């Protein structure tokens, strides 16, 4: 009897999980379907959209109209560049807070996290003027710095959490063997925190890849990533739904593929230290 109840419970939990997963994935699936429809069919009723003819025309038009490779290169450069720069800043900061804490460490961490609650539009104007004065407007370097700064609190928080799970005695033993601070971080701390650092890197890449507010307001053409590539299909004349869907699929496909192949590493890192 108990086994039957357990089996039914597992089946119910599985069904609920699949239902939630399909519900979350449905918008992406609908965008993919719309990308293979003509503009006329894309604005029809849902059932009519599904039964209408399929075409690859939108992808050809998008390729001809926009320089996809340039936008893709910019997205890769911004996502990976901001992540690398963020790690260079966050690893020493998280190390200091985890292994050499002060009375204000928790206050500093909470203050850093509170900056994520600040509306981005509230600081857009001063940052825009600052970028003009420094010559960073519509530049890859300026966007790398901005994306690094807006995601830095999350990187520090995650690394701090992972570093806290590493016994401090191991680092003390490394110091007794003559390791300096650089060797301690590179050869002792980093290898032990690889699962957590990998999940941090993956999450930051996803956040930087999907960032739209700053990339749309601080770029025009030269440094425009794939978010600007998608926005270019919205015009005063209206939305080109089918072409917009095709552009969206081309923009999200690389990050979806990367997330799919790295999901085990991401889950492993996010649960790092959760089970003793």
BELHUWO-V576804 format. One record per residue. RES is the residue in three letters. SS is DSSP state (helix for helix, strand for strand, loop for the rest). OMEGA is omega in degrees with one decimal (none if undefined). Layout:
res & ss & omega
RES & SS & OMEGA
RES & SS & OMEGA
//
This chain:
res & ss & omega
UNK & loop & -179.7
UNK & helix & 179.7
UNK & helix & 179.2
UNK & helix & 177.7
UNK & helix & 179.0
UNK & helix & 179.2
UNK & helix & 179.1
UNK & helix & 179.2
UNK & helix & 177.9
UNK & helix & 179.1
UNK & helix & 178.7
UNK & helix & 178.9
UNK & helix & 178.1
UNK & helix & 179.3
UNK & helix & 178.6
UNK & helix & 179.5
UNK & helix & 178.0
UNK & helix & 180.0
UNK & helix & 178.8
UNK & helix & 178.9
UNK & helix & 178.5
UNK & helix & 178.5
UNK & helix & 179.3
UNK & helix & -176.3
UNK & helix & -173.6
UNK & helix & 178.5
UNK & helix & 178.7
UNK & helix & 178.5
UNK & helix & -178.7
UNK & helix & 176.6
UNK & helix & 178.9
UNK & helix & 179.0
UNK & helix & -178.8
UNK & helix & -177.9
UNK & helix & 179.9
UNK & loop & 179.1
UNK & loop & 175.7
UNK & loop & -179.6
UNK & helix & 179.2
UNK & helix & -179.6
UNK & helix & -175.2
UNK & helix & -177.9
UNK & loop & 178.2
UNK & loop & 175.8
UNK & loop & -176.0
UNK & helix & -179.2
UNK & helix & 178.1
UNK & helix & 177.3
UNK & helix & -177.7
UNK & helix & -176.6
UNK & helix & -179.6
UNK & loop & -176.2
UNK & loop & 178.7
UNK & loop & -178.5
UNK & loop & 175.9
UNK & loop & -174.2
UNK & helix & -175.9
UNK & helix & -179.5
UNK & helix & 176.2
UNK & helix & 179.4
UNK & helix & -179.7
UNK & helix & 178.9
UNK & helix & -179.3
UNK & helix & -174.5
UNK & helix & -173.4
UNK & loop & 176.6
UNK & loop & -175.3
UNK & helix & -176.5
UNK & helix & 179.5
UNK & helix & 178.0
UNK & helix & 178.9
UNK & helix & 178.4
UNK & helix & 178.6
UNK & helix & 179.4
UNK & helix & 178.8
UNK & helix & -179.1
UNK & helix & -178.4
UNK & helix & -177.5
UNK & helix & -177.3
UNK & helix & 178.9
UNK & helix & 179.2
UNK & helix & 178.4
UNK & helix & 179.3
UNK & helix & 179.1
UNK & helix & 177.9
UNK & helix & 178.6
UNK & helix & 179.7
UNK & helix & 179.5
UNK & helix & -170.1
UNK & helix & -176.8
UNK & helix & 176.5
UNK & helix & 179.7
UNK & helix & 179.3
UNK & helix & 177.0
UNK & helix & -178.8
UNK & helix & -178.6
UNK & helix & -177.5
UNK & helix & -172.5
UNK & helix & 175.5
UNK & loop & -175.3
UNK & loop & 174.8
UNK & loop & -180.0
UNK & loop & -176.2
UNK & loop & -176.5
UNK & helix & -179.5
UNK & helix & 177.3
UNK & helix & 179.1
UNK & helix & 179.1
UNK & helix & 178.5
UNK & helix & 178.0
UNK & helix & 179.0
UNK & helix & -179.9
UNK & helix & -179.1
UNK & helix & 178.9
UNK & helix & 177.1
UNK & helix & 179.7
UNK & helix & -179.9
UNK & loop & 176.9
UNK & loop & -176.1
UNK & helix & -178.3
UNK & helix & -179.3
UNK & helix & -179.8
UNK & helix & -178.0
UNK & helix & -174.7
UNK & helix & 178.5
UNK & helix & 178.5
UNK & helix & 178.4
UNK & helix & 178.6
UNK & helix & 178.2
UNK & helix & 178.9
UNK & helix & 177.8
UNK & helix & -178.8
UNK & helix & -178.1
UNK & helix & -179.2
UNK & loop & -177.7
UNK & loop & -179.2
UNK & loop & -177.6
UNK & loop & 177.1
UNK & loop & 179.6
UNK & helix & -179.4
UNK & helix & 179.3
UNK & helix & 179.8
UNK & helix & 176.8
UNK & helix & 179.6
UNK & helix & -178.9
UNK & helix & -179.7
UNK & helix & 176.4
UNK & helix & -176.8
UNK & helix & -177.3
UNK & helix & 179.2
UNK & helix & -177.3
UNK & helix & 178.2
UNK & helix & 179.9
UNK & helix & 179.6
UNK & helix & -179.3
UNK & helix & -179.6
UNK & helix & -178.5
UNK & helix & 179.4
UNK & helix & 177.3
UNK & helix & 179.1
UNK & helix & -180.0
UNK & helix & -179.0
UNK & helix & 179.6
UNK & helix & -179.3
UNK & loop & -179.3
UNK & loop & -179.5
UNK & loop & 179.0
UNK & helix & 179.9
UNK & helix & 179.3
UNK & helix & 179.0
UNK & helix & 177.2
UNK & helix & 177.7
UNK & helix & 178.6
UNK & helix & 178.5
UNK & helix & 179.7
UNK & helix & 177.5
UNK & loop & 174.7
UNK & loop & -179.7
UNK & loop & 174.4
UNK & loop & -175.1
UNK & helix & -178.9
UNK & helix & 179.8
UNK & helix & 178.9
UNK & helix & -178.8
UNK & helix & -174.3
UNK & helix & -169.7
UNK & helix & -179.4
UNK & helix & -174.8
UNK & helix & -175.5
UNK & helix & 178.8
UNK & helix & -178.7
UNK & helix & -177.4
UNK & loop & -176.9
UNK & helix & 178.9
UNK & helix & 179.0
UNK & helix & 179.4
UNK & helix & 178.6
UNK & helix & 178.6
UNK & helix & 177.1
UNK & helix & 178.7
UNK & helix & -178.8
UNK & helix & -179.7
UNK & helix & -179.3
UNK & helix & 176.7
UNK & helix & 178.9
UNK & helix & 180.0
UNK & helix & 180.0
UNK & helix & -179.8
UNK & helix & -175.3
UNK & helix & -177.8
UNK & loop & -177.3
UNK & loop & -173.2
UNK & helix & -176.2
UNK & helix & -178.7
UNK & helix & 179.5
UNK & helix & -176.3
UNK & helix & -177.1
UNK & loop & 178.4
UNK & loop & 175.9
UNK & loop & -177.6
UNK & loop & -171.5
UNK & loop & -175.5
UNK & loop & -175.2
UNK & loop & 177.4
UNK & loop & -176.0
UNK & helix & 175.7
UNK & helix & 175.1
UNK & helix & 175.7
UNK & helix & 177.5
UNK & helix & -176.5
UNK & helix & -178.5
UNK & loop & 179.9
UNK & loop & 169.1
UNK & strand & -174.3
UNK & strand & 177.2
UNK & loop & 179.8
UNK & loop & -179.8
UNK & strand & 180.0
UNK & strand & 172.6
UNK & loop & -168.7
UNK & helix & -177.1
UNK & helix & 179.5
UNK & helix & 175.9
UNK & helix & 178.0
UNK & helix & 178.4
UNK & helix & 177.8
UNK & helix & 179.0
UNK & helix & 178.7
UNK & helix & 179.5
UNK & helix & -178.9
UNK & helix & -175.2
UNK & helix & -176.9
UNK & helix & -178.7
UNK & helix & -177.4
UNK & helix & 175.6
UNK & helix & 178.9
UNK & helix & 178.8
UNK & helix & 178.6
UNK & helix & -180.0
UNK & helix & -177.3
UNK & helix & -178.5
UNK & loop & -175.5
UNK & helix & 179.7
UNK & helix & 178.9
UNK & helix & -180.0
UNK & helix & 179.6
UNK & helix & 179.0
UNK & helix & 179.8
UNK & helix & -178.2
UNK & helix & 178.1
UNK & loop & -179.8
UNK & loop & -180.0
UNK & loop & -179.5
UNK & loop & -179.8
UNK & loop & 179.5
UNK & loop & none
//
